[in-house]
Amino acid sequence: MNLEVKDEDLSNSQFQSRQASHASSASYSSRNGKPVNIPTLAVGDSVFVKTDRSKSKARDSFYILELDELGPSLCQLPLKLESSSSSTNRY
């Protein structure tokens, strides 16, 4: 007996199966997690964006310029300038 199997059909079937179980799997995985606390934001707030998880560099600071239905508009704050006494690097 010779079976006709198409890779595309198998791929689509597997994808649909994964999509169907994704929501229930995600809620089961987070069952013991604490509820997410979404902070309230206001124009003028200083915030940090959690994107780069570098241990050697501090997170960049941003300033909220505007809030709308798509989310906040951000502007990066300027870096603090070093004082003249600490501008000399010694190695």
Backbone as CSV, one residue per row, in Angstrom:
resi,resn,N_x,N_y,N_z,CA_x,CA_y,CA_z,C_x,C_y,C_z
1,MET,0.835,-1.165,0.000,0.000,0.000,0.000,0.892,1.244,0.000
2,ASN,0.570,2.185,-0.839,1.357,3.396,-1.003,0.530,4.601,-0.542
3,LEU,1.029,5.327,0.452,0.319,6.489,0.977,0.788,7.754,0.277
4,GLU,-0.176,8.588,-0.068,0.177,9.888,-0.637,0.095,10.919,0.483
5,VAL,1.245,11.453,0.840,1.324,12.432,1.914,1.984,13.689,1.360
6,LYS,1.330,14.800,1.589,1.894,16.068,1.136,2.480,16.801,2.338
7,ASP,3.687,17.302,2.183,4.352,18.036,3.265,3.553,19.265,3.679
8,GLU,2.975,19.953,2.723,2.222,21.165,3.026,0.999,20.849,3.882
9,ASP,0.312,19.749,3.579,-0.848,19.351,4.377,-0.448,19.006,5.815
10,LEU,0.654,18.282,5.965,1.150,17.943,7.302,1.544,19.197,8.077
11,SER,2.210,20.119,7.398,2.637,21.360,8.025,1.436,22.184,8.483
12,ASN,0.431,22.322,7.634,-0.771,23.076,7.989,-1.520,22.442,9.156
13,SER,-1.605,21.132,9.152,-2.272,20.413,10.225,-1.552,20.632,11.554
14,GLN,-0.239,20.548,11.542,0.559,20.750,12.756,0.410,22.189,13.256
15,PHE,0.440,23.159,12.344,0.302,24.565,12.717,-1.060,24.819,13.365
16,GLN,-2.122,24.287,12.781,-3.462,24.472,13.333,-3.585,23.830,14.714
17,SER,-2.972,22.688,14.884,-2.984,22.014,16.180,-2.280,22.857,17.246
18,ARG,-1.152,23.442,16.885,-0.413,24.285,17.826,-1.185,25.549,18.162
19,GLN,-1.818,26.163,17.166,-2.606,27.373,17.403,-3.782,27.074,18.332
20,ALA,-4.422,25.936,18.155,-5.584,25.577,18.964,-5.204,25.353,20.427
21,SER,-4.020,24.817,20.676,-3.636,24.517,22.055,-2.834,25.638,22.706
22,HIS,-2.508,26.695,21.958,-1.645,27.744,22.500,-2.293,28.498,23.669
23,ALA,-3.536,28.938,23.511,-4.178,29.738,24.561,-4.340,28.946,25.856
24,SER,-4.793,27.710,25.760,-4.971,26.912,26.977,-3.625,26.579,27.612
25,SER,-2.617,26.360,26.800,-1.287,26.066,27.317,-0.704,27.281,28.035
26,ALA,-0.889,28.472,27.470,-0.356,29.694,28.081,-1.041,29.976,29.408
27,SER,-2.364,29.800,29.473,-3.059,30.066,30.738,-2.696,29.017,31.790
28,TYR,-2.458,27.784,31.382,-2.057,26.748,32.329,-0.656,27.039,32.870
29,SER,0.239,27.492,31.997,1.607,27.776,32.421,1.676,28.922,33.412
30,SER,0.741,29.868,33.331,0.778,31.029,34.218,-0.182,30.906,35.397
31,ARG,-0.660,29.727,35.703,-1.688,29.536,36.726,-1.233,29.944,38.118
32,ASN,0.062,29.807,38.431,0.557,30.159,39.761,1.216,31.533,39.794
33,GLY,1.197,32.234,38.678,1.841,33.543,38.609,0.991,34.616,39.268
34,LYS,1.669,35.655,39.711,0.933,36.766,40.315,0.271,37.591,39.220
35,PRO,-0.824,38.258,39.522,-1.507,39.067,38.514,-0.609,40.209,38.029
36,VAL,-0.745,40.536,36.776,0.061,41.598,36.188,-0.474,42.945,36.660
37,ASN,0.422,43.783,37.137,0.058,45.122,37.582,0.466,46.102,36.492
38,ILE,-0.504,46.654,35.778,-0.214,47.599,34.710,-0.171,48.996,35.317
39,PRO,0.999,49.648,35.254,1.124,50.963,35.886,0.351,52.038,35.112
40,THR,-0.069,53.060,35.832,-0.704,54.192,35.169,0.394,55.166,34.764
41,LEU,0.293,55.675,33.571,1.294,56.588,33.035,0.674,57.957,32.830
42,ALA,1.510,58.970,32.912,1.061,60.340,32.668,2.117,61.064,31.848
43,VAL,1.677,62.044,31.090,2.616,62.857,30.321,3.584,63.513,31.294
44,GLY,4.866,63.436,30.988,5.897,64.007,31.855,6.597,62.979,32.723
45,ASP,6.065,61.747,32.787,6.714,60.696,33.583,8.026,60.275,32.940
46,SER,8.965,59.908,33.773,10.230,59.342,33.323,10.113,57.826,33.456
47,VAL,10.406,57.094,32.383,10.255,55.636,32.386,11.510,54.969,31.836
48,PHE,11.651,53.697,32.122,12.722,52.872,31.586,12.087,51.779,30.744
49,VAL,12.645,51.532,29.568,12.115,50.509,28.675,12.958,49.259,28.843
50,LYS,12.296,48.153,29.085,12.964,46.889,29.375,13.161,46.105,28.082
51,THR,14.182,46.462,27.304,14.437,45.755,26.060,15.791,45.070,26.082
52,ASP,16.820,45.815,26.418,18.170,45.262,26.424,18.488,44.771,27.824
53,ARG,18.805,43.507,27.954,19.099,42.947,29.267,20.604,42.833,29.488
54,SER,21.303,43.902,29.209,22.744,43.923,29.373,23.093,44.174,30.834
55,LYS,24.028,43.406,31.352,24.455,43.591,32.734,25.510,44.678,32.853
56,SER,26.096,45.070,31.725,27.182,46.036,31.769,26.731,47.457,31.447
57,LYS,25.459,47.663,31.144,24.984,48.992,30.766,23.643,49.258,31.451
58,ALA,23.504,50.444,32.001,22.241,50.831,32.631,21.188,51.062,31.552
59,ARG,19.925,50.877,31.917,18.838,51.118,30.968,18.732,52.594,30.638
60,ASP,18.357,52.874,29.399,18.156,54.253,28.983,16.862,54.792,29.573
61,SER,16.863,56.077,29.879,15.715,56.759,30.448,14.918,57.437,29.331
62,PHE,13.584,57.357,29.415,12.718,57.988,28.422,11.700,58.870,29.125
63,TYR,11.191,59.841,28.413,10.230,60.817,28.907,8.946,60.662,28.102
64,ILE,7.796,60.567,28.761,6.520,60.408,28.061,6.050,61.772,27.562
65,LEU,5.943,61.896,26.231,5.521,63.143,25.615,4.017,63.210,25.414
66,GLU,3.412,62.045,25.077,1.994,62.032,24.722,1.437,60.638,24.961
67,LEU,0.178,60.559,25.336,-0.517,59.283,25.499,-1.698,59.253,24.542
68,ASP,-1.847,58.144,23.814,-3.016,57.969,22.953,-3.415,56.498,22.969
69,GLU,-4.397,56.114,22.156,-4.903,54.736,22.185,-3.863,53.711,21.722
70,LEU,-2.826,54.139,20.990,-1.778,53.223,20.547,-0.691,53.033,21.596
71,GLY,-0.670,53.908,22.582,0.339,53.820,23.622,1.065,55.143,23.780
72,PRO,2.078,55.174,24.634,2.781,56.434,24.879,3.773,56.771,23.768
73,SER,3.965,58.070,23.517,5.037,58.550,22.645,6.197,58.908,23.556
74,LEU,7.372,58.376,23.262,8.523,58.539,24.136,9.609,59.371,23.494
75,CYS,10.388,60.025,24.342,11.570,60.764,23.916,12.682,60.364,24.871
76,GLN,13.866,60.049,24.329,14.968,59.644,25.194,15.552,60.851,25.909
77,LEU,15.766,60.705,27.201,16.351,61.788,27.991,17.836,61.896,27.685
78,PRO,18.396,63.099,27.720,19.839,63.245,27.480,20.638,62.654,28.633
79,LEU,21.835,62.216,28.315,22.717,61.672,29.343,23.243,62.787,30.226
80,LYS,23.483,62.483,31.472,24.075,63.471,32.375,25.546,63.645,32.011
81,LEU,25.980,64.877,31.977,27.377,65.152,31.676,28.207,64.960,32.933
82,GLU,29.397,64.404,32.728,30.282,64.206,33.868,30.862,65.547,34.292
83,SER,31.136,65.688,35.583,31.756,66.925,36.059,33.203,66.968,35.577
84,SER,33.780,68.146,35.524,35.132,68.303,34.996,36.169,67.564,35.845
85,SER,35.911,67.390,37.136,36.878,66.707,37.997,36.922,65.215,37.720
86,SER,35.847,64.644,37.193,35.843,63.205,36.944,36.012,62.870,35.467
87,SER,36.305,63.885,34.642,36.405,63.613,33.214,37.734,62.974,32.827
88,THR,38.714,62.978,33.700,39.997,62.375,33.408,39.924,60.891,33.768
89,ASN,40.187,60.046,32.784,40.180,58.603,33.018,41.594,58.124,33.304
90,ARG,41.750,57.365,34.344,43.048,56.773,34.671,42.937,55.273,34.543
91,TYR,43.929,54.688,33.900,43.914,53.230,33.696,45.055,52.585,34.404
